[in-house]
Amino acid sequence: MSKKELTSNSLQYVEKVDEVQEAVLVSEIQRNKEQVQNTFFHCAVNIGKCLTEAKKIVRHGEWEAWLKSRAEFSLRTAQNYMRLYRKTLENGSETLKTQAFADLGYSQAIELLSLPGDLQEEFIRVNDVKKMSSRAVKEAVAEMKKEKEQMTKE
C-alpha cells in the first residue's frame, strides 16, 4: 500500500495484514491507560495520607525542607496531595468514591476538588470529564463557579 493510500483513509494507519495486531495493541493500550488512571487516583490519595501523617511529626519550620529532601515534592504539590486525601475523607458527597472521579488525572481531580461536593456531582453528571483536558476542566469549573455565584446573588 502506498503512502498516499494510507493517508487518504485516516482510519487506515497500518497495512491490511497488520490490522488485527494493531487492534489488539490499541485495546491493550486503552486497558492499561484506564488501569493507570485508576491506580494513580488511589496512589495519590495514599501519598496525601502519608504526607499528612508526616507533617505531624516533622519539626516545626522544617516541613518544606523535609518535603524537598525526603519526598522530593514542592510545597504546592504536597499541599495538593494532602488536599486530595483530606477531601476524600471529608467530602459529604459520594463523588470521590466514584469511578468517574478515579478516572481523572491529577490536575483534573485537583480542579474538580475546588467545587463543593454537590457541584462536583453535577459537574461529573453534565460533563464527560474523562475526555476533557485539564485545561478544559479548569475552564468548565470556573464557569460553573461563576454561574453558581450569579444564581446565589439573584
N, CA and C atoms as a LAMMPS dump frame, in Angstrom:
ITEM: TIMESTEP
0
ITEM: NUMBER OF ATOMS
462
ITEM: BOX BOUNDS ff ff ff
-5.0000000000000000e+02 5.0000000000000000e+02
-5.0000000000000000e+02 5.0000000000000000e+02
-5.0000000000000000e+02 5.0000000000000000e+02
ITEM: ATOMS id mol type element x y z
1 1 1 N 0.851 -1.175 0
2 1 2 C 0 0 0
3 1 3 C 0.894 1.234 0
4 2 1 N 0.595 2.179 -0.849
5 2 2 C 1.419 3.379 -0.941
6 2 3 C 1.122 4.329 0.216
7 3 1 N 2.028 5.257 0.428
8 3 2 C 1.876 6.251 1.47
9 3 3 C 0.62 7.084 1.221
10 4 1 N 0.371 7.4 -0.051
11 4 2 C -0.797 8.192 -0.408
12 4 3 C -2.09 7.45 -0.049
13 5 1 N -2.133 6.146 -0.293
14 5 2 C -3.314 5.35 0.039
15 5 3 C -3.536 5.302 1.552
16 6 1 N -2.453 5.234 2.308
17 6 2 C -2.578 5.211 3.759
18 6 3 C -3.134 6.518 4.292
19 7 1 N -2.676 7.638 3.761
20 7 2 C -3.133 8.921 4.272
21 7 3 C -4.51 9.303 3.75
22 8 1 N -4.951 8.727 2.646
23 8 2 C -6.273 9.078 2.13
24 8 3 C -7.386 8.531 3.027
25 9 1 N -7.156 7.439 3.717
26 9 2 C -8.122 6.893 4.654
27 9 3 C -7.541 7.076 6.052
28 10 1 N -8.017 8.079 6.808
29 10 2 C -7.404 8.421 8.088
30 10 3 C -7.517 7.301 9.124
31 11 1 N -8.389 6.334 8.9
32 11 2 C -8.519 5.227 9.839
33 11 3 C -7.556 4.084 9.523
34 12 1 N -6.911 4.153 8.398
35 12 2 C -6.003 3.091 7.948
36 12 3 C -4.564 3.523 8.23
37 13 1 N -4.029 3.121 9.37
38 13 2 C -2.671 3.501 9.737
39 13 3 C -1.653 2.392 9.507
40 14 1 N -2.134 1.176 9.334
41 14 2 C -1.235 0.033 9.159
42 14 3 C -1.636 -0.746 7.909
43 15 1 N -0.742 -1.602 7.496
44 15 2 C -1.038 -2.469 6.355
45 15 3 C -2.188 -3.409 6.735
46 16 1 N -2.919 -3.86 5.747
47 16 2 C -4.068 -4.746 5.948
48 16 3 C -3.693 -5.977 6.781
49 17 1 N -2.553 -6.562 6.515
50 17 2 C -2.134 -7.775 7.228
51 17 3 C -1.856 -7.516 8.713
52 18 1 N -1.653 -6.248 9.085
53 18 2 C -1.325 -5.903 10.47
54 18 3 C -2.518 -5.357 11.26
55 19 1 N -3.694 -5.307 10.65
56 19 2 C -4.858 -4.708 11.299
57 19 3 C -5.266 -5.421 12.59
58 20 1 N -5.241 -6.733 12.602
59 20 2 C -5.626 -7.481 13.798
60 20 3 C -4.635 -7.203 14.925
61 21 1 N -3.364 -7.235 14.612
62 21 2 C -2.342 -6.943 15.623
63 21 3 C -2.511 -5.525 16.158
64 22 1 N -2.785 -4.593 15.257
65 22 2 C -2.989 -3.207 15.688
66 22 3 C -4.181 -3.112 16.641
67 23 1 N -5.284 -3.767 16.315
68 23 2 C -6.485 -3.735 17.163
69 23 3 C -6.184 -4.29 18.558
70 24 1 N -5.421 -5.357 18.619
71 24 2 C -5.045 -5.948 19.904
72 24 3 C -4.18 -4.962 20.695
73 25 1 N -3.226 -4.342 20.027
74 25 2 C -2.344 -3.387 20.696
75 25 3 C -3.111 -2.168 21.202
76 26 1 N -4.002 -1.641 20.391
77 26 2 C -4.808 -0.476 20.796
78 26 3 C -5.661 -0.836 22.006
79 27 1 N -6.267 -2.009 21.978
80 27 2 C -7.082 -2.471 23.096
81 27 3 C -6.252 -2.577 24.376
82 28 1 N -5.066 -3.13 24.254
83 28 2 C -4.17 -3.281 25.401
84 28 3 C -3.731 -1.916 25.946
85 29 1 N -3.435 -1.016 25.059
86 29 2 C -3.05 0.341 25.473
87 29 3 C -4.186 0.998 26.242
88 30 1 N -5.403 0.937 25.712
89 30 2 C -6.551 1.556 26.377
90 30 3 C -6.821 0.927 27.742
91 31 1 N -6.741 -0.388 27.816
92 31 2 C -6.954 -1.08 29.09
93 31 3 C -5.922 -0.638 30.124
94 32 1 N -4.669 -0.567 29.712
95 32 2 C -3.61 -0.144 30.63
96 32 3 C -3.733 1.319 31.015
97 33 1 N -4.165 2.141 30.08
98 33 2 C -4.381 3.557 30.383
99 33 3 C -5.422 3.717 31.49
100 34 1 N -6.514 2.993 31.371
101 34 2 C -7.564 3.047 32.387
102 34 3 C -7.055 2.531 33.731
103 35 1 N -6.281 1.47 33.693
104 35 2 C -5.713 0.91 34.922
105 35 3 C -4.785 1.908 35.603
106 36 1 N -3.954 2.568 34.822
107 36 2 C -3.02 3.563 35.37
108 36 3 C -3.789 4.705 36.023
109 37 1 N -4.817 5.195 35.351
110 37 2 C -5.597 6.297 35.913
111 37 3 C -6.237 5.888 37.232
112 38 1 N -6.827 4.712 37.261
113 38 2 C -7.477 4.242 38.474
114 38 3 C -6.46 4.048 39.593
115 39 1 N -5.352 3.425 39.271
116 39 2 C -4.293 3.214 40.25
117 39 3 C -3.722 4.542 40.713
118 40 1 N -3.55 5.475 39.78
119 40 2 C -2.989 6.777 40.13
120 40 3 C -3.827 7.465 41.189
121 41 1 N -5.146 7.482 41.01
122 41 2 C -6.008 8.165 41.976
123 41 3 C -5.812 7.583 43.368
124 42 1 N -5.842 6.275 43.473
125 42 2 C -5.698 5.642 44.777
126 42 3 C -4.308 5.887 45.364
127 43 1 N -3.288 5.87 44.53
128 43 2 C -1.926 6.165 44.993
129 43 3 C -1.803 7.624 45.432
130 44 1 N -2.427 8.526 44.69
131 44 2 C -2.377 9.952 45.041
132 44 3 C -3.026 10.198 46.4
133 45 1 N -4.15 9.543 46.647
134 45 2 C -4.808 9.667 47.95
135 45 3 C -3.9 9.114 49.047
136 46 1 N -3.259 7.998 48.791
137 46 2 C -2.36 7.406 49.783
138 46 3 C -1.14 8.295 50.041
139 47 1 N -0.608 8.904 48.992
140 47 2 C 0.507 9.844 49.174
141 47 3 C 0.054 10.992 50.063
142 48 1 N -1.147 11.498 49.805
143 48 2 C -1.696 12.579 50.636
144 48 3 C -1.821 12.181 52.088
145 49 1 N -2.235 10.947 52.314
146 49 2 C -2.355 10.431 53.686
147 49 3 C -0.979 10.392 54.354
148 50 1 N 0.002 9.845 53.658
149 50 2 C 1.362 9.751 54.214
150 50 3 C 1.945 11.134 54.496
151 51 1 N 1.734 12.069 53.575
152 51 2 C 2.237 13.429 53.787
153 51 3 C 1.553 14.087 54.985
154 52 1 N 0.257 13.859 55.122
155 52 2 C -0.488 14.42 56.257
156 52 3 C 0.07 13.891 57.572
157 53 1 N 0.345 12.604 57.609
158 53 2 C 0.912 11.996 58.824
159 53 3 C 2.334 12.475 59.061
160 54 1 N 3.108 12.606 57.993
161 54 2 C 4.497 13.065 58.133
162 54 3 C 4.551 14.489 58.664
163 55 1 N 3.636 15.321 58.193
164 55 2 C 3.644 16.726 58.627
165 55 3 C 3.464 16.832 60.137
166 56 1 N 2.758 15.894 60.715
167 56 2 C 2.524 15.895 62.162
168 56 3 C 3.799 15.609 62.947
169 57 1 N 4.747 14.892 62.351
170 57 2 C 5.949 14.512 63.103
171 57 3 C 7.203 15.297 62.72
172 58 1 N 7.138 16.025 61.608
173 58 2 C 8.294 16.829 61.201
174 58 3 C 8.36 18.065 62.094
175 59 1 N 9.571 18.378 62.55
176 59 2 C 9.758 19.53 63.439
177 59 3 C 9.243 20.82 62.809
178 60 1 N 8.751 21.694 63.673
179 60 2 C 8.23 22.993 63.237
180 60 3 C 9.303 23.754 62.445
181 61 1 N 8.898 24.283 61.303
182 61 2 C 9.809 25.049 60.469
183 61 3 C 10.633 24.217 59.496
184 62 1 N 10.526 22.913 59.578
185 62 2 C 11.333 22.022 58.739
186 62 3 C 10.538 21.361 57.609
187 63 1 N 9.237 21.641 57.532
188 63 2 C 8.36 20.943 56.604
189 63 3 C 8.802 21.074 55.149
190 64 1 N 9.048 22.286 54.705
191 64 2 C 9.4 22.489 53.298
192 64 3 C 10.737 21.823 52.956
193 65 1 N 11.693 21.928 53.845
194 65 2 C 12.993 21.286 53.623
195 65 3 C 12.835 19.758 53.62
196 66 1 N 12.01 19.256 54.528
197 66 2 C 11.753 17.815 54.578
198 66 3 C 11.127 17.342 53.269
199 67 1 N 10.149 18.098 52.779
200 67 2 C 9.484 17.746 51.528
201 67 3 C 10.477 17.626 50.374
202 68 1 N 11.355 18.603 50.283
203 68 2 C 12.312 18.609 49.176
204 68 3 C 13.324 17.476 49.286
205 69 1 N 13.813 17.216 50.5
206 69 2 C 14.869 16.204 50.632
207 69 3 C 14.341 14.775 50.761
208 70 1 N 13.235 14.592 51.428
209 70 2 C 12.727 13.235 51.67
210 70 3 C 11.68 12.78 50.645
211 71 1 N 10.72 13.653 50.349
212 71 2 C 9.63 13.258 49.453
213 71 3 C 9.855 13.737 48.017
214 72 1 N 10.783 14.66 47.852
215 72 2 C 11.077 15.242 46.545
216 72 3 C 9.843 15.889 45.912
217 73 1 N 9.088 16.63 46.738
218 73 2 C 7.912 17.371 46.302
219 73 3 C 8.091 18.835 46.625
220 74 1 N 7.474 19.678 45.805
221 74 2 C 7.382 21.093 46.159
222 74 3 C 6.283 21.221 47.207
223 75 1 N 6.253 22.335 47.889
224 75 2 C 5.227 22.578 48.894
225 75 3 C 3.841 22.529 48.25
226 76 1 N 3.688 23.137 47.093
227 76 2 C 2.387 23.182 46.421
228 76 3 C 1.909 21.772 46.027
229 77 1 N 2.807 20.959 45.494
230 77 2 C 2.429 19.596 45.109
231 77 3 C 1.996 18.811 46.342
232 78 1 N 2.764 18.924 47.42
233 78 2 C 2.412 18.23 48.663
234 78 3 C 1.053 18.692 49.168
235 79 1 N 0.809 19.988 49.128
236 79 2 C -0.48 20.516 49.576
237 79 3 C -1.626 19.96 48.741
238 80 1 N -1.411 19.822 47.443
239 80 2 C -2.45 19.264 46.577
240 80 3 C -2.743 17.803 46.915
241 81 1 N -1.697 17.007 47.13
242 81 2 C -1.909 15.611 47.516
243 81 3 C -2.638 15.522 48.857
244 82 1 N -2.225 16.341 49.788
245 82 2 C -2.856 16.335 51.105
246 82 3 C -4.313 16.785 51.009
247 83 1 N -4.563 17.74 50.154
248 83 2 C -5.934 18.214 49.939
249 83 3 C -6.796 17.11 49.321
250 84 1 N -6.237 16.396 48.373
251 84 2 C -6.952 15.285 47.757
252 84 3 C -7.319 14.246 48.826
253 85 1 N -6.387 13.93 49.69
254 85 2 C -6.647 12.983 50.784
255 85 3 C -7.711 13.53 51.73
256 86 1 N -7.544 14.772 52.154
257 86 2 C -8.478 15.391 53.105
258 86 3 C -9.892 15.446 52.529
259 87 1 N -9.985 15.858 51.266
260 87 2 C -11.297 15.95 50.631
261 87 3 C -11.926 14.576 50.466
262 88 1 N -11.112 13.572 50.221
263 88 2 C -11.63 12.215 50.104
264 88 3 C -12.254 11.786 51.426
265 89 1 N -11.633 12.163 52.528
266 89 2 C -12.162 11.821 53.849
267 89 3 C -13.374 12.664 54.221
268 90 1 N -13.295 13.973 53.963
269 90 2 C -14.293 14.915 54.454
270 90 3 C -15.513 15.072 53.558
271 91 1 N -15.327 14.855 52.276
272 91 2 C -16.368 15.212 51.324
273 91 3 C -17.692 14.545 51.656
274 92 1 N -18.727 15.385 51.712
275 92 2 C -20.058 14.888 52.027
276 92 3 C -20.694 14.131 50.876
277 93 1 N -20.203 14.336 49.672
278 93 2 C -20.795 13.656 48.523
279 93 3 C -20.094 12.327 48.292
280 94 1 N -20.671 11.543 47.43
281 94 2 C -20.085 10.265 47.063
282 94 3 C -19.172 10.403 45.843
283 95 1 N -19.019 11.617 45.334
284 95 2 C -18.278 11.859 44.102
285 95 3 C -16.883 11.256 44.128
286 96 1 N -16.169 11.458 45.217
287 96 2 C -14.785 10.999 45.282
288 96 3 C -14.664 9.481 45.306
289 97 1 N -15.765 8.809 45.563
290 97 2 C -15.73 7.35 45.61
291 97 3 C -16.145 6.731 44.283
292 98 1 N -16.492 7.556 43.321
293 98 2 C -16.99 7.034 42.051
294 98 3 C -15.86 6.721 41.09
295 99 1 N -16.158 5.852 40.141
296 99 2 C -15.192 5.522 39.097
297 99 3 C -14.903 6.755 38.253
298 100 1 N -15.928 7.595 38.054
299 100 2 C -15.736 8.808 37.246
300 100 3 C -14.629 9.663 37.834
301 101 1 N -14.589 9.78 39.148
302 101 2 C -13.548 10.581 39.794
303 101 3 C -12.206 9.861 39.723
304 102 1 N -12.231 8.566 39.922
305 102 2 C -10.982 7.792 39.886
306 102 3 C -10.346 7.81 38.5
307 103 1 N -11.151 8.031 37.469
308 103 2 C -10.634 8.074 36.1
309 103 3 C -9.942 9.393 35.769
310 104 1 N -10.058 10.369 36.637
311 104 2 C -9.455 11.671 36.364
312 104 3 C -7.952 11.647 36.584
313 105 1 N -7.271 12.509 35.88
314 105 2 C -5.854 12.717 36.131
315 105 3 C -5.693 13.615 37.346
316 106 1 N -4.481 13.742 37.804
317 106 2 C -4.165 14.548 38.99
318 106 3 C -4.676 15.973 38.858
319 107 1 N -4.332 16.661 37.761
320 107 2 C -4.729 18.066 37.581
321 107 3 C -6.238 18.211 37.495
322 108 1 N -6.884 17.282 36.812
323 108 2 C -8.34 17.325 36.706
324 108 3 C -8.981 17.153 38.086
325 109 1 N -8.47 16.209 38.863
326 109 2 C -9.018 15.959 40.197
327 109 3 C -8.862 17.176 41.09
328 110 1 N -7.698 17.808 41.042
329 110 2 C -7.456 18.995 41.859
330 110 3 C -8.437 20.105 41.482
331 111 1 N -8.66 20.307 40.197
332 111 2 C -9.615 21.326 39.745
333 111 3 C -11.025 21.005 40.239
334 112 1 N -11.424 19.768 40.099
335 112 2 C -12.767 19.367 40.5
336 112 3 C -12.963 19.518 42.002
337 113 1 N -11.905 19.314 42.771
338 113 2 C -11.998 19.449 44.224
339 113 3 C -12.253 20.891 44.673
340 114 1 N -12.031 21.84 43.787
341 114 2 C -12.28 23.228 44.165
342 114 3 C -13.777 23.55 44.189
343 115 1 N -14.592 22.606 43.704
344 115 2 C -16.047 22.768 43.767
345 115 3 C -16.588 22.113 45.028
346 116 1 N -17.688 22.65 45.58
347 116 2 C -18.34 21.958 46.695
348 116 3 C -18.851 20.589 46.234
349 117 1 N -19.072 19.676 47.163
350 117 2 C -19.47 18.306 46.853
351 117 3 C -20.66 18.189 45.924
352 118 1 N -21.724 18.972 46.163
353 118 2 C -22.914 18.867 45.313
354 118 3 C -22.618 19.312 43.886
355 119 1 N -21.749 20.309 43.736
356 119 2 C -21.39 20.765 42.391
357 119 3 C -20.441 19.793 41.703
358 120 1 N -19.634 19.079 42.468
359 120 2 C -18.774 18.052 41.881
360 120 3 C -19.636 16.997 41.207
361 121 1 N -20.662 16.557 41.917
362 121 2 C -21.57 15.547 41.376
363 121 3 C -22.245 16.047 40.107
364 122 1 N -22.726 17.288 40.161
365 122 2 C -23.388 17.878 38.991
366 122 3 C -22.413 18 37.83
367 123 1 N -21.202 18.446 38.118
368 123 2 C -20.177 18.614 37.083
369 123 3 C -19.909 17.3 36.364
370 124 1 N -19.732 16.227 37.124
371 124 2 C -19.467 14.916 36.535
372 124 3 C -20.676 14.426 35.743
373 125 1 N -21.876 14.752 36.241
374 125 2 C -23.095 14.306 35.561
375 125 3 C -23.269 14.989 34.199
376 126 1 N -22.917 16.277 34.103
377 126 2 C -23.166 17.019 32.864
378 126 3 C -21.969 17.091 31.923
379 127 1 N -20.813 16.662 32.369
380 127 2 C -19.606 16.713 31.539
381 127 3 C -19.007 15.327 31.373
382 128 1 N -18.432 15.081 30.227
383 128 2 C -17.689 13.846 30.005
384 128 3 C -16.246 14.119 30.429
385 129 1 N -16.047 14.178 31.738
386 129 2 C -14.788 14.624 32.328
387 129 3 C -13.608 13.784 31.87
388 130 1 N -13.834 12.502 31.696
389 130 2 C -12.749 11.594 31.305
390 130 3 C -12.117 12.017 29.978
391 131 1 N -12.931 12.6 29.098
392 131 2 C -12.435 13.003 27.787
393 131 3 C -11.973 14.463 27.744
394 132 1 N -12.106 15.175 28.848
395 132 2 C -11.722 16.58 28.885
396 132 3 C -10.255 16.736 29.271
397 133 1 N -9.607 17.726 28.693
398 133 2 C -8.238 18.038 29.092
399 133 3 C -8.278 18.748 30.45
400 134 1 N -7.139 18.827 31.095
401 134 2 C -7.059 19.536 32.374
402 134 3 C -7.483 20.992 32.207
403 135 1 N -7.063 21.594 31.113
404 135 2 C -7.42 22.988 30.847
405 135 3 C -8.931 23.139 30.671
406 136 1 N -9.544 22.203 29.94
407 136 2 C -10.993 22.254 29.724
408 136 3 C -11.744 22.081 31.044
409 137 1 N -11.247 21.188 31.91
410 137 2 C -11.866 21.011 33.225
411 137 3 C -11.746 22.3 34.026
412 138 1 N -10.568 22.892 34.008
413 138 2 C -10.338 24.135 34.753
414 138 3 C -11.296 25.23 34.287
415 139 1 N -11.436 25.375 32.973
416 139 2 C -12.331 26.398 32.425
417 139 3 C -13.789 26.107 32.757
418 140 1 N -14.191 24.846 32.652
419 140 2 C -15.577 24.474 32.946
420 140 3 C -15.887 24.635 34.435
421 141 1 N -14.929 24.325 35.292
422 141 2 C -15.11 24.513 36.733
423 141 3 C -15.278 26 37.039
424 142 1 N -14.446 26.825 36.448
425 142 2 C -14.54 28.274 36.657
426 142 3 C -15.901 28.796 36.201
427 143 1 N -16.375 28.299 35.07
428 143 2 C -17.676 28.703 34.551
429 143 3 C -18.802 28.276 35.493
430 144 1 N -18.7 27.072 36.008
431 144 2 C -19.727 26.578 36.934
432 144 3 C -19.747 27.401 38.216
433 145 1 N -18.568 27.743 38.726
434 145 2 C -18.483 28.577 39.925
435 145 3 C -19.126 29.932 39.673
436 146 1 N -18.847 30.497 38.499
437 146 2 C -19.396 31.799 38.125
438 146 3 C -20.922 31.735 38.052
439 147 1 N -21.442 30.692 37.419
440 147 2 C -22.893 30.516 37.314
441 147 3 C -23.533 30.364 38.692
442 148 1 N -22.897 29.572 39.548
443 148 2 C -23.429 29.359 40.909
444 148 3 C -23.428 30.669 41.691
445 149 1 N -22.361 31.444 41.522
446 149 2 C -22.252 32.739 42.192
447 149 3 C -23.363 33.681 41.745
448 150 1 N -23.635 33.701 40.43
449 150 2 C -24.696 34.545 39.888
450 150 3 C -26.061 34.109 40.417
451 151 1 N -26.287 32.807 40.484
452 151 2 C -27.558 32.293 40.982
453 151 3 C -27.753 32.671 42.449
454 152 1 N -26.659 32.65 43.208
455 152 2 C -26.72 32.988 44.63
456 152 3 C -27.062 34.467 44.812
457 153 1 N -26.521 35.324 43.945
458 153 2 C -26.795 36.754 44.021
459 153 3 C -28.249 37.07 43.713
460 154 1 N -28.828 36.297 42.789
461 154 2 C -30.219 36.517 42.393
462 154 3 C -31.124 35.904 43.38
